């Protein structure tokens, strides 16, 4: 059996985006952008961290486990 460790972090992030438009009207209505929006993260607040271990069964372990369940 092999193990996999999964780390999950939850929290809040502050960000801003920038995108180019050809007119104020297009920018206000968010139509006809000239570029893709680029997001920049300015601050991160972590509120929780969780770590869990998952055991991965290889094929032989699964067949042994299934055989044990039948007994």
PABA-842606 format. One record per atom (N, C-alpha, C, O, CB): atom name; residue in three letters; x, y, z. Coordinates in pm, whole numbers. Glycine has a CB too. Layout:
N
R / CA / ala / X / Y / Z
...
# end
This chain:
71
R / N / unk / 83 / -118 / 0
R / CA / unk / 0 / 0 / 0
R / C / unk / 88 / 124 / 0
R / O / unk / 188 / 131 / 71
R / CB / unk / -95 / 0 / 121
R / N / unk / 50 / 219 / -78
R / CA / unk / 121 / 347 / -75
R / C / unk / 28 / 452 / -15
R / O / unk / -94 / 437 / -16
R / CB / unk / 168 / 390 / -218
R / N / unk / 87 / 556 / 37
R / CA / unk / 8 / 661 / 102
R / C / unk / 20 / 790 / 23
R / O / unk / 122 / 819 / -40
R / CB / unk / 54 / 683 / 247
R / N / unk / -86 / 867 / 26
R / CA / unk / -88 / 999 / -35
R / C / unk / -135 / 1097 / 72
R / O / unk / -237 / 1073 / 138
R / CB / unk / -180 / 1003 / -162
R / N / unk / -64 / 1205 / 90
R / CA / unk / -101 / 1307 / 188
R / C / unk / -159 / 1426 / 114
R / O / unk / -98 / 1478 / 20
R / CB / unk / 22 / 1350 / 276
R / N / unk / -278 / 1468 / 156
R / CA / unk / -346 / 1580 / 92
R / C / unk / -357 / 1694 / 192
R / O / unk / -406 / 1675 / 303
R / CB / unk / -486 / 1538 / 40
R / N / unk / -311 / 1811 / 151
R / CA / unk / -318 / 1931 / 235
R / C / unk / -420 / 2026 / 173
R / O / unk / -410 / 2060 / 55
R / CB / unk / -176 / 2000 / 249
R / N / unk / -518 / 2067 / 252
R / CA / unk / -622 / 2158 / 205
R / C / unk / -616 / 2285 / 289
R / O / unk / -625 / 2280 / 412
R / CB / unk / -764 / 2091 / 213
R / N / unk / -601 / 2399 / 222
R / CA / unk / -595 / 2528 / 290
R / C / unk / -716 / 2609 / 245
R / O / unk / -743 / 2622 / 126
R / CB / unk / -461 / 2604 / 260
R / N / unk / -789 / 2664 / 342
R / CA / unk / -901 / 2752 / 309
R / C / unk / -872 / 2891 / 365
R / O / unk / -802 / 2908 / 464
R / CB / unk / -1034 / 2696 / 367
R / N / unk / -927 / 2989 / 298
R / CA / unk / -906 / 3126 / 342
R / C / unk / -967 / 3225 / 245
R / O / unk / -1051 / 3189 / 162
R / CB / unk / -758 / 3154 / 359
R / N / unk / -925 / 3347 / 256
R / CA / unk / -974 / 3456 / 172
R / C / unk / -857 / 3521 / 100
R / O / unk / -745 / 3523 / 151
R / CB / unk / -1052 / 3561 / 256
R / N / unk / -885 / 3574 / -17
R / CA / unk / -781 / 3642 / -93
R / C / unk / -835 / 3774 / -145
R / O / unk / -950 / 3784 / -186
R / CB / unk / -730 / 3555 / -210
R / N / unk / -751 / 3876 / -142
R / CA / unk / -783 / 4004 / -204
R / C / unk / -712 / 4008 / -338
R / O / unk / -597 / 3964 / -349
R / CB / unk / -741 / 4126 / -112
R / N / unk / -778 / 4061 / -438
R / CA / unk / -718 / 4064 / -571
R / C / unk / -773 / 4183 / -648
R / O / unk / -871 / 4245 / -609
R / CB / unk / -745 / 3932 / -647
R / N / unk / -706 / 4212 / -760
R / CA / unk / -761 / 4308 / -855
R / C / unk / -736 / 4253 / -995
R / O / unk / -645 / 4173 / -1016
R / CB / unk / -696 / 4450 / -838
R / N / unk / -817 / 4296 / -1090
R / CA / unk / -800 / 4254 / -1228
R / C / unk / -779 / 4376 / -1316
R / O / unk / -826 / 4486 / -1285
R / CB / unk / -922 / 4171 / -1277
R / N / unk / -708 / 4355 / -1425
R / CA / unk / -689 / 4460 / -1525
R / C / unk / -721 / 4404 / -1662
R / O / unk / -685 / 4291 / -1694
R / CB / unk / -543 / 4516 / -1522
R / N / unk / -792 / 4485 / -1743
R / CA / unk / -830 / 4444 / -1878
R / C / unk / -843 / 4569 / -1962
R / O / unk / -889 / 4672 / -1914
R / CB / unk / -963 / 4362 / -1877
R / N / unk / -803 / 4559 / -2087
R / CA / unk / -809 / 4677 / -2175
R / C / unk / -933 / 4674 / -2264
R / O / unk / -972 / 4570 / -2316
R / CB / unk / -683 / 4685 / -2262
R / N / unk / -994 / 4791 / -2278
R / CA / unk / -1110 / 4810 / -2365
R / C / unk / -1084 / 4932 / -2452
R / O / unk / -996 / 5013 / -2422
R / CB / unk / -1241 / 4828 / -2281
R / N / unk / -1159 / 4945 / -2560
R / CA / unk / -1137 / 5058 / -2651
R / C / unk / -1218 / 5181 / -2613
R / O / unk / -1192 / 5290 / -2666
R / CB / unk / -1172 / 5017 / -2792
R / N / unk / -1316 / 5167 / -2523
R / CA / unk / -1395 / 5283 / -2481
R / C / unk / -1444 / 5264 / -2339
R / O / unk / -1444 / 5153 / -2286
R / CB / unk / -1514 / 5306 / -2576
R / N / unk / -1485 / 5374 / -2277
R / CA / unk / -1540 / 5370 / -2142
R / C / unk / -1669 / 5289 / -2140
R / O / unk / -1695 / 5213 / -2047
R / CB / unk / -1564 / 5512 / -2088
R / N / unk / -1751 / 5306 / -2245
R / CA / unk / -1878 / 5232 / -2252
R / C / unk / -1854 / 5081 / -2257
R / O / unk / -1923 / 5006 / -2188
R / CB / unk / -1957 / 5277 / -2375
R / N / unk / -1757 / 5038 / -2338
R / CA / unk / -1727 / 4895 / -2346
R / C / unk / -1676 / 4843 / -2211
R / O / unk / -1714 / 4734 / -2169
R / CB / unk / -1622 / 4868 / -2456
R / N / unk / -1592 / 4920 / -2146
R / CA / unk / -1539 / 4878 / -2015
R / C / unk / -1652 / 4870 / -1912
R / O / unk / -1658 / 4775 / -1835
R / CB / unk / -1430 / 4974 / -1967
R / N / unk / -1740 / 4970 / -1912
R / CA / unk / -1850 / 4971 / -1816
R / C / unk / -1944 / 4853 / -1838
R / O / unk / -1989 / 4790 / -1742
R / CB / unk / -1928 / 5103 / -1825
R / N / unk / -1974 / 4823 / -1964
R / CA / unk / -2066 / 4714 / -1997
R / C / unk / -1995 / 4580 / -2011
R / O / unk / -2059 / 4477 / -2034
R / CB / unk / -2139 / 4747 / -2126
R / N / unk / -1864 / 4580 / -1998
R / CA / unk / -1782 / 4459 / -2009
R / C / unk / -1806 / 4386 / -2141
R / O / unk / -1830 / 4265 / -2142
R / CB / unk / -1810 / 4366 / -1892
R / N / unk / -1799 / 4459 / -2251
R / CA / unk / -1814 / 4400 / -2385
R / C / unk / -1693 / 4437 / -2471
R / O / unk / -1630 / 4540 / -2448
R / CB / unk / -1946 / 4447 / -2452
R / N / unk / -1662 / 4355 / -2568
R / CA / unk / -1554 / 4377 / -2664
R / C / unk / -1419 / 4407 / -2599
R / O / unk / -1358 / 4509 / -2631
R / CB / unk / -1592 / 4490 / -2756
R / N / unk / -1371 / 4322 / -2510
R / CA / unk / -1240 / 4348 / -2451
R / C / unk / -1128 / 4331 / -2553
R / O / unk / -1137 / 4248 / -2643
R / CB / unk / -1216 / 4254 / -2331
R / N / unk / -1023 / 4410 / -2538
R / CA / unk / -906 / 4399 / -2626
R / C / unk / -807 / 4295 / -2573
R / O / unk / -730 / 4239 / -2651
R / CB / unk / -837 / 4535 / -2639
R / N / unk / -809 / 4269 / -2442
R / CA / unk / -718 / 4172 / -2381
R / C / unk / -795 / 4084 / -2283
R / O / unk / -907 / 4116 / -2243
R / CB / unk / -600 / 4245 / -2309
R / N / unk / -732 / 3973 / -2246
R / CA / unk / -788 / 3889 / -2140
R / C / unk / -769 / 3960 / -2006
R / O / unk / -674 / 4038 / -1990
R / CB / unk / -719 / 3747 / -2139
R / N / unk / -856 / 3935 / -1912
R / CA / unk / -841 / 3992 / -1778
R / C / unk / -725 / 3923 / -1708
R / O / unk / -712 / 3801 / -1712
R / CB / unk / -972 / 3977 / -1696
R / N / unk / -640 / 4002 / -1644
R / CA / unk / -527 / 3951 / -1568
R / C / unk / -554 / 3982 / -1421
R / O / unk / -573 / 4097 / -1383
R / CB / unk / -390 / 4014 / -1615
R / N / unk / -555 / 3876 / -1338
R / CA / unk / -581 / 3892 / -1195
R / C / unk / -450 / 3889 / -1118
R / O / unk / -361 / 3809 / -1147
R / CB / unk / -677 / 3781 / -1143
R / N / unk / -438 / 3977 / -1020
R / CA / unk / -322 / 3983 / -932
R / C / unk / -370 / 3972 / -788
R / O / unk / -455 / 4049 / -744
R / CB / unk / -240 / 4114 / -954
R / N / unk / -315 / 3874 / -716
R / CA / unk / -351 / 3856 / -576
R / C / unk / -267 / 3952 / -493
R / O / unk / -145 / 3957 / -507
R / CB / unk / -328 / 3707 / -529
R / N / unk / -333 / 4029 / -406
R / CA / unk / -262 / 4128 / -326
R / C / unk / -247 / 4089 / -180
R / O / unk / -156 / 4136 / -112
R / CB / unk / -333 / 4260 / -335
R / N / unk / -336 / 4002 / -130
R / CA / unk / -330 / 3961 / 10
R / C / unk / -401 / 3827 / 26
R / O / unk / -501 / 3801 / -41
R / CB / unk / -394 / 4070 / 103
R / N / unk / -349 / 3742 / 113
R / CA / unk / -409 / 3613 / 141
R / C / unk / -422 / 3597 / 292
R / O / unk / -327 / 3624 / 366
R / CB / unk / -326 / 3497 / 79
R / N / unk / -540 / 3554 / 338
R / CA / unk / -562 / 3527 / 479
R / C / unk / -601 / 3380 / 492
R / O / unk / -708 / 3340 / 445
R / CB / unk / -673 / 3622 / 539
R / N / unk / -516 / 3301 / 556
R / CA / unk / -543 / 3160 / 575
R / C / unk / -623 / 3143 / 703
R / O / unk / -582 / 3190 / 809
R / CB / unk / -411 / 3077 / 580
R / N / unk / -737 / 3075 / 693
R / CA / unk / -820 / 3055 / 811
R / C / unk / -818 / 2912 / 862
R / O / unk / -851 / 2887 / 978
R / CB / unk / -963 / 3095 / 781
R / N / unk / -778 / 2816 / 776
R / CA / unk / -780 / 2677 / 820
R / C / unk / -685 / 2594 / 734
R / O / unk / -674 / 2616 / 614
R / CB / unk / -923 / 2620 / 813
R / N / unk / -618 / 2498 / 797
R / CA / unk / -534 / 2401 / 726
R / C / unk / -575 / 2262 / 772
R / O / unk / -587 / 2237 / 892
R / CB / unk / -381 / 2426 / 751
R / N / unk / -594 / 2172 / 678
R / CA / unk / -627 / 2033 / 710
R / C / unk / -533 / 1943 / 632
R / O / unk / -505 / 1967 / 514
R / CB / unk / -776 / 2000 / 677
R / N / unk / -485 / 1840 / 699
R / CA / unk / -400 / 1742 / 633
R / C / unk / -462 / 1605 / 658
R / O / unk / -494 / 1570 / 771
R / CB / unk / -252 / 1748 / 686
R / N / unk / -477 / 1529 / 550
R / CA / unk / -531 / 1394 / 564
R / C / unk / -447 / 1297 / 483
R / O / unk / -387 / 1333 / 381
R / CB / unk / -680 / 1388 / 519
R / N / unk / -444 / 1175 / 530
R / CA / unk / -366 / 1070 / 464
R / C / unk / -464 / 974 / 399
R / O / unk / -557 / 925 / 462
R / CB / unk / -273 / 996 / 565
R / N / unk / -441 / 949 / 271
R / CA / unk / -521 / 850 / 199
R / C / unk / -429 / 736 / 162
R / O / unk / -318 / 756 / 113
R / CB / unk / -588 / 913 / 72
R / N / unk / -476 / 617 / 185
R / CA / unk / -399 / 500 / 146
R / C / unk / -445 / 455 / 9
R / O / unk / -565 / 433 / -13
R / CB / unk / -412 / 386 / 250
R / N / unk / -351 / 441 / -82
R / CA / unk / -382 / 393 / -216
R / C / unk / -353 / 243 / -220
R / O / unk / -245 / 198 / -183
R / CB / unk / -300 / 470 / -324
R / N / unk / -451 / 169 / -266
R / CA / unk / -433 / 25 / -279
R / C / unk / -386 / -6 / -419
R / O / unk / -444 / 42 / -517
R / CB / unk / -564 / -50 / -247
R / N / unk / -281 / -86 / -432
R / CA / unk / -243 / -130 / -564
R / C / unk / -330 / -248 / -603
R / O / unk / -412 / -292 / -522
R / CB / unk / -93 / -167 / -571
R / N / unk / -315 / -300 / -722
R / CA / unk / -404 / -405 / -772
R / C / unk / -403 / -527 / -681
R / O / unk / -510 / -581 / -650
R / CB / unk / -365 / -445 / -914
R / N / unk / -286 / -573 / -637
R / CA / unk / -278 / -692 / -552
R / C / unk / -345 / -669 / -418
R / O / unk / -411 / -759 / -366
R / CB / unk / -132 / -733 / -531
R / N / unk / -329 / -551 / -361
R / CA / unk / -394 / -521 / -233
R / C / unk / -546 / -521 / -248
R / O / unk / -617 / -569 / -160
R / CB / unk / -347 / -385 / -180
R / N / unk / -597 / -468 / -360
R / CA / unk / -741 / -464 / -383
R / C / unk / -798 / -606 / -394
R / O / unk / -902 / -635 / -336
R / CB / unk / -775 / -384 / -510
R / N / unk / -729 / -693 / -467
R / CA / unk / -782 / -828 / -482
R / C / unk / -777 / -902 / -349
R / O / unk / -867 / -981 / -320
R / CB / unk / -703 / -905 / -588
R / N / unk / -673 / -879 / -267
R / CA / unk / -667 / -941 / -135
R / C / unk / -781 / -888 / -47
R / O / unk / -845 / -965 / 25
R / CB / unk / -532 / -914 / -68
R / N / unk / -805 / -757 / -54
R / CA / unk / -911 / -697 / 28
R / C / unk / -1047 / -751 / -15
R / O / unk / -1131 / -781 / 70
R / CB / unk / -910 / -543 / 16
R / N / unk / -1070 / -764 / -145
R / CA / unk / -1197 / -818 / -193
R / C / unk / -1212 / -965 / -149
R / O / unk / -1321 / -1007 / -111
R / CB / unk / -1204 / -807 / -349
R / N / unk / -1105 / -1040 / -153
R / CA / unk / -1111 / -1181 / -109
R / C / unk / -1142 / -1188 / 40
R / O / unk / -1218 / -1274 / 83
R / CB / unk / -978 / -1253 / -140
R / N / unk / -1083 / -1097 / 120
R / CA / unk / -1110 / -1095 / 264
R / C / unk / -1255 / -1059 / 291
R / O / unk / -1315 / -1111 / 385
R / CB / unk / -1017 / -996 / 334
R / N / unk / -1313 / -970 / 211
R / CA / unk / -1452 / -930 / 232
R / C / unk / -1549 / -1044 / 201
R / O / unk / -1656 / -1052 / 261
R / CB / unk / -1486 / -808 / 146
R / N / unk / -1512 / -1131 / 109
R / CA / unk / -1598 / -1244 / 71
R / C / unk / -1602 / -1346 / 183
R / O / unk / -1705 / -1411 / 204
R / CB / unk / -1549 / -1309 / -60
R / N / unk / -1492 / -1363 / 254
R / CA / unk / -1484 / -1466 / 360
R / C / unk / -1580 / -1439 / 473
R / O / unk / -1585 / -1516 / 569
R / CB / unk / -1343 / -1474 / 416
# end
